[in-house]
Structure formats: C-alpha cells, structure tokens
Amino acid sequence: MFYQIVLFLFLALALWLLYSYLKERKYRKKPFYALADVGWRTISPPPREDRVHSIALVGDLGKAGPLGEDGVMDTIAFWMQEAGQDSTIIFLGDNIYPNGVPPEGSFKRTAALQKLQHQLDLLKTYPGKAIYLSGNHDWNKGRKDGYDYVLRQEKIITEQLGDPTAYLPPAGSLGPVTVEVNDQFLIVVINTQWWVQAGFKPLDSGNGSKYSNPKEFFPALEAVLEANENRFILLAAHHPMYSNALHGGKFTVKQQLFPLTFIHKKAYVPLPIMGSLFRIYRKYIGAHEDMSFPPFKKFRKRLLKVFNKHQAIFYVAGHDHNLQYFKVKGNHFAVSGSGSKTNFVAKGGKASFSHESKGFMVLDQYKDGTVWLRVLEPPVNASEPPYLMFQKCIYSPEAKSIPAR
C-alpha cells in the first residue's frame, strides 16, 4: 500500500510538471496584458508634434553588439532619431557583462571596454542627455573590490561623453540625485546596489554632503519627493521593487526540475527535490541579487513606505531580463532589463504587462501634461520600425495619477 501511494504521488507530480511545462512553453514568449489593459491599442496618445520630452529606459545592455548588428541598439538609434534634442536616455545598470571594467593588465579588460564602446559610439551624435546608473555587474558582481570597478567605468563614460553628470549617483554614492527635465517632470536617481554591496562603499549623498549613517538616506529622499509633490517623478534605479521574474523568486518548470542548468545550460540532471529547495531559498531567503535577500528586503520595505505617502512616482529598474509594468497603490513600477538578455517572467500577479523579450521602455511627456508609457521591441526584419508592444497613459495632471484598475 505504501509503495502504491508513493507511486501515485510520483506519477501525479510527473503529470503536473509535464502539464506545467507544456503550458509554460506555449505561452512563455507571448506578451501578457491584464484584463483592464487588453484593449490598449484602441487608445492613442496626443500627436507626436505635441510631445515635450521623451525618455528611453534601457536596462542591462552590457552584452549588446554594435549598431547595425544588434536589434536593441538599432531600436535605440531609431528612438534617438525620433526623439531628437528634447530627450533623455537612461541606462539602468549592468552596462558591462560580466564584471564591469577590470583593472589595467587584466585579460578581460579589452572585451569589457569593447562592450561599453558600442554604447558610447551610439551616443556620439545623440543631441539629448545620457545618464548611466551602476548595477551589480558593474560593481564586479558585488565583490569587495567593486567600488574600484565602478570608478573606472564612471571615468571612461564621463570623459568620453564630456559630461561629469553622465554617471549617477556619482562615485558610487547613495543618492538621491535629481536631474531637471522641466517644471512638470523630474528625474531622481538612487543607488540600490549600495545596500547589498560588499567592501567599501561611500556614505555620500552624491550632492556634496555625507550621511552619518545609511538611514539618513530615507528622509533625504522623502524631502525630495515632498518638495516636488506637484510634479511627475521618474525614479531610476537598478533593482526592481516588484518583479514576476527570477529575482522575485519565479522559476520555470525546467529550472525547478533541472536546477543545475543555473550553472550550465546543458546540465539536464533531474533533481526536482533540490530544485524545489533552491526555489524556496531564492524566493524567501535569497542570493545577494534577489529581492528576498535580507538587507535588500529591509531596504525595499522602507523605500515602499516612503513611496506610499506619495503619488505620480514612476519607479523603473533593470536587473531582471524582461519587460514588466505594475501599478500599485497609486504609483508605477517597471522593469526594463532586457537590453541584451532575456529571462523567464511569470504572467499575472500584480502586473499590467509583461513580456520575455529584448527591448526597452519609453516615457513620453506631452503638452497637455500627460505622460505615456511605451514599450518598444526590435523587429524581426531589421528594415522595419520597432514593434510597439504596449502603451498607456500613466499620468494626467488633472487626476494627479490615473486611477488604479
């Protein structure tokens, strides 16, 4: 009887895994739209000539190839031509895979610099403002010597672009640092890697002042938000606040059944129990790069408390290699981290939109004060314009914030 029960449970588990795998395989690459947003194509923004400012949000571009050979780079170039001078492009960290800028003499340095140069070459003729943030890979994947890696990257970028404010927050500082767009729109940049980084990290605000302890960051950020209560605020960082992907504890069936594929993509050794335990670990305890990692979890909880006192905040991050948009408690949260890689993203949950695809997000501000979100993805045929996968009005000055669905 005991063996029959064990056999039954084993077969039930096997059938469930097979069903989940087939379902996941069928829908995985298709974009997800929440029920309230299924008809997004029927609603259009104001005409392009009424556009005041456009901001491209590109995350995790560190593995992209050169212009003409890379779909995302070509899509960025298309957006640049369309947007013109009244625009900003923000790179959301992980600008160089796998470890940022190695020191002089390292055999990895040439390849790393080449990856960065592809991006800087693209910006040579760009008339707008470029802003780089740092991600965990730029800090040598969080290792103790990561601060030196960030300083090297910052020096190269600011010198080549001729702009000392092109890398924010500067010198590995905490932030918040503000960038003025216009009277109705403000960019705020913070350094989320600081909270999980090992080794030395400066206890600076990035505005010429020092904190006596990290907790002073939160009232400093709140002061910025309160002083700009009547403006739309884009808050850029590297780590997401909400995610239906790996760093949010979401796995594919394959990853759960074959956990060694995390180490090598061809390591198909069935270890479902280990995979289940690893999934629980990543979801509730977390590696250094996960949302559940205790120091980051504590930081996130405190940050969301600050956000919940305000509205009209659009928090955007990279880190997870996909495209996601959420609206939670009157504020907006996005993941735009598929500049050069893609990873699984689960459907549903609190998400209004998600897609496992390369691409990036764009915020467009119009003369009537509205702000629209766009999601652009590279076309299959390079001669075609980018695909518009989602768009939505996320801010209206009359309503302060578009009502939650």
Steps between C-alpha positions, in 0.01 A plus 500: 500500500782737591674447167175554314454837671859598420453393138174692477659816640796464266275459195281791611809721537634388163168576328478840671854587392427388144178703487672806648790469258276472193285793615808709578657416165182600313456840664850591620603722208162670464442841660268511799238772541277541804129491420467877542779558247409249228356781285808723522523529120167686488634795703751737342723774644495860372671564164878474487538875438349557848774297665704709746761249614578132446701276733636158400554254786750233399619238747771236497649593163840357595505218246368692199687507171577797276245709314388321186558158653279522808123541498476696824779737398322560169174565687676750727637676190147512355368655821786753509419622152131523586553670838761759401647754739213510749575157637694299756631146495559322830708182520376311806820316594680178408660699221786251456472124543621308684703709747511864397840656419793283618832661601787572263680180406196275532443274200126578533542876464510529120175309452331698777601835354381392156151432635486844655639661187208369294271709720720809505534494121121502477489813717758700303241676285214489751387858578314415822612419855650159586502364856672180615417316822703217651374145554635201689711383204661845475609458863687178408186301586493638854852393598704697753706681236189609309541868586817523290316343206226764517748787517679371190174474309384844610828660391481350150137597447519856631820572308379360169163674525656820628240517776591464871133433581464208258557241776262518796508489792866606466794308647291211630297722732151428631297783354240631459626712211256707296502590131268776383291433189247784522255659744273197494752215479791401725747211485632357828784246502592271790763228547328177606817289463649692794267315740628153407858582401792343687819690578544877499211719388489874565241635741434801276180646362653590165402862559815608682382390845572192709264286702595408854315170452308336212160562661534870417449410135126447550411845641723653231300321231172589665602865507557491124162337441317746725669800338381378160155378597335668201734352240522164329805322641701237318708313758772294332691217670643158417308260724121462458243545775259255335587216264341182368839369391805324642604767752142502625515125563330380180643190328423303187400135527829410332698693761316325781542155347858554379652750748855440376408689182558812709869404491512364147215524251551139382514339848174308466531289815152449653513616863144612578539496879817709484328727248202551730728579795703740287181672387388544861845636588497757218143608576519533879869534595666613181838534343669840513328610180146394601214709636472258794864546609459632858692832466317583178167381637539740791598784265206427268250500786624838622504645147144389425383667821639826364335446161162422656479857632516637145354456155615563144827311554625276220769269641697324228777242529684237300660190658239246384542438128149567377236773477243550776260773613303519826273756660487468879339743747493791255862469390660330204774236501679371192773258403684584178795263520512319167749715312721205413357191676161342562375281783171345604227722644181357651160625386241669717539601860501876545640558152311699237748394231793263469700349217809284473663685214784737425401864495456803722246745634439863411323778688352778286382830646251709301388864497176414682712375792426132448776240515474185290690175538617318184668161464722463192647173376734425207324382182572162345588674174763770556346713223176538699436753780505375861197313627272691736401232753315713756407859572299666772432843645642477851472862614256784455556828689125543559467160663849510656526129423291281274266301732604148587322225315 
